[in-house]
Amino acid sequence: MQQTEMTRVFVYGTLRRGGRNDIHRYQPLPRLVTTARVRGRLYHLGRYPGLLLDDGEWVLGEVYEVTPSVLVQLDHLEGLLPQPTGEYHRRCVTVDTPEGPLPCVLYEIDPSRIQGRALIEHGDWLQACPPTR
């Protein structure tokens, strides 16, 4: 049996547990690793947020291990640049977890997409836009 290389992904918006695009809808099922946070600024873009990495406040999220096929699906959902309608860049970062620093990837909004958008100062998308059931 061939070993599939897993990628750790930090999610901070609609992909979080209970969010509109809950990551658990993808197959094979992503595995929750831990809660985490990263320094940056979280912006309200309407139905979803955008994270801009910087030395700002803490942005809250979760880290999951995903297969290469799920990562491709996430790339599609996030609309990776440079495609004409893209919004996000995939970045390799180190996030802060209760167990210590952890390298993973995340989707950072292109700075051109946040002009005039509201800052979510507390850094928690699910607090700003709680899921409706």
C-alpha positions in Angstrom: 0.0 0.0 0.0 1.4 3.4 -1.0 1.7 6.1 1.7 -0.1 9.3 0.9 1.8 12.4 1.9 -0.5 14.6 4.1 -0.4 18.4 4.3 -1.3 20.4 7.3 -3.7 23.2 6.6 -4.6 26.1 8.9 -8.2 27.1 8.3 -9.6 30.3 9.8 -13.0 31.0 8.1 -15.8 29.1 6.6 -13.8 25.8 6.5 -13.7 25.7 10.3 -15.8 23.1 12.1 -19.4 24.1 11.8 -18.6 26.8 9.2 -20.5 27.1 5.9 -17.8 25.2 4.0 -16.9 22.9 7.0 -13.7 21.0 5.9 -15.3 17.8 7.0 -17.4 17.8 3.8 -14.3 16.8 1.8 -13.2 13.2 1.1 -11.0 11.6 2.2 -12.0 13.0 5.5 -9.5 15.6 6.9 -8.1 14.9 10.3 -8.2 17.6 13.0 -4.7 18.1 14.4 -5.2 21.0 16.9 -6.6 24.5 17.4 -4.1 27.2 16.4 -3.6 30.9 15.9 -1.5 33.1 13.6 -0.5 36.7 13.6 -2.4 38.8 11.1 -5.5 40.8 10.3 -8.9 39.2 9.5 -11.2 41.0 7.1 -14.9 40.6 6.5 -15.4 40.0 2.8 -19.2 39.3 2.9 -19.9 35.6 3.1 -16.3 34.7 4.0 -13.2 36.2 5.6 -9.7 37.1 4.3 -6.5 36.9 6.4 -3.6 39.2 5.7 -0.5 38.0 7.4 1.4 40.7 9.5 2.4 41.4 13.0 -1.2 42.3 13.9 -3.6 40.5 16.3 -4.1 36.8 16.7 -6.4 35.1 14.2 -8.0 31.9 15.4 -8.4 28.7 13.5 -7.8 25.0 13.3 -5.1 22.8 11.7 -6.1 19.7 9.7 -4.1 17.1 7.9 -5.4 16.6 4.3 -4.5 14.4 1.3 -3.2 15.9 -1.9 -6.6 15.4 -3.5 -8.3 17.5 -0.8 -5.6 20.1 -1.1 -6.5 20.5 -4.8 -10.2 20.9 -3.8 -9.3 23.6 -1.3 -7.2 25.4 -3.9 -10.2 25.4 -6.2 -12.5 26.7 -3.4 -10.1 29.4 -2.4 -9.6 30.6 -6.0 -5.8 30.6 -6.0 -4.0 33.4 -7.9 -2.8 34.0 -10.6 -6.1 32.9 -12.3 -8.1 36.0 -13.4 -10.7 35.7 -10.7 -8.4 34.4 -8.0 -8.3 35.9 -4.5 -5.9 33.9 -2.4 -2.2 32.9 -2.2 -1.3 29.6 -0.6 1.5 30.3 2.0 3.7 28.1 4.1 3.7 29.5 7.7 4.3 28.4 11.2 1.2 28.7 13.5 1.0 28.9 17.2 -0.7 25.8 18.9 -1.1 24.7 22.5 1.6 22.2 21.8 4.0 24.7 20.3 4.9 26.0 16.8 3.6 24.0 13.9 4.4 24.4 10.2 1.5 24.3 7.8 -0.1 26.0 4.8 -2.9 28.6 4.8 -4.7 30.7 2.3 -3.8 34.4 2.5 -6.1 37.0 0.8 -4.5 39.2 -1.9 -4.1 42.7 -0.4 -6.0 44.2 -3.4 -9.2 42.4 -2.1 -9.4 44.0 1.3 -9.6 47.7 0.4 -12.6 49.2 2.2 -13.4 46.0 4.0 -14.2 45.8 7.7 -11.5 44.5 10.0 -12.6 41.7 12.4 -10.6 43.0 15.4 -11.0 39.9 17.6 -9.7 37.6 14.9 -12.4 34.9 15.1 -14.6 34.4 12.0 -17.1 32.1 13.8 -17.6 34.7 16.5 -18.2 37.4 13.8 -20.5 35.2 11.7 -21.8 32.3 13.8 -23.0 29.3 11.8 -26.8 29.0 11.3 -28.3 25.6 11.9 
